[in-house]
Amino acid sequence: MHALRRYKLTHLLATKFGGDRSAFLQASDMSKGRLSQLLDPTQPFGETAARNLEERLQLEPGYFDAMDAQTVEWAVQFDSLPQHLKARWKELVALMACEPPP
């Protein structure tokens, strides 16, 4: 869930704020350091942070947890894979240590 929230935050920064972090920080009343924490893949992006940010930015409740149709389709397909393929996929993601692209 943390990765999904981080992806949605990155996407929101790019689309709604045109990549302008200063505008985002002003609209969200968030510090630069806190934004960096939320974007850091080694740090949690928890439930409370997600709900508070949704409220501050006047987003629909659950915005950071909602999946679009494509993401749901991929999740269903992934879930149907045999366990050995899921394990291999997770190993590859861990090796890359990356977040999904914005």
Steps between C-alpha positions, in 0.01 A plus 500: 500500500790735572625466141153570358465813716847618398419439133173694532681786675762513225228496237306775682813716519556458127142547382328739738807705589701466179795370698516822701583383850477851641138528385426157646663590832299819522170329414561211739657705782772236511870545566760416239645237734165329551439485126843341457410241763174411326682462167782291649445129424671403827253702709137412574210690346239408755124522531500815713736684265288401199171611658648830626645582161172417325321739733755781459492474122121452491531166322232233516532276808714198420671670206844364592367144537274481194620305198408582143354231276838409347660455841214281618531288184875454556442414866246233404736358237791501746286329762423217256868425436656186650682566827847436353446775239374746763808428710729557202327825412539624859870410490547701182323802645714479813815483285396810310401677825286738304158655514258486209559778245278806526 
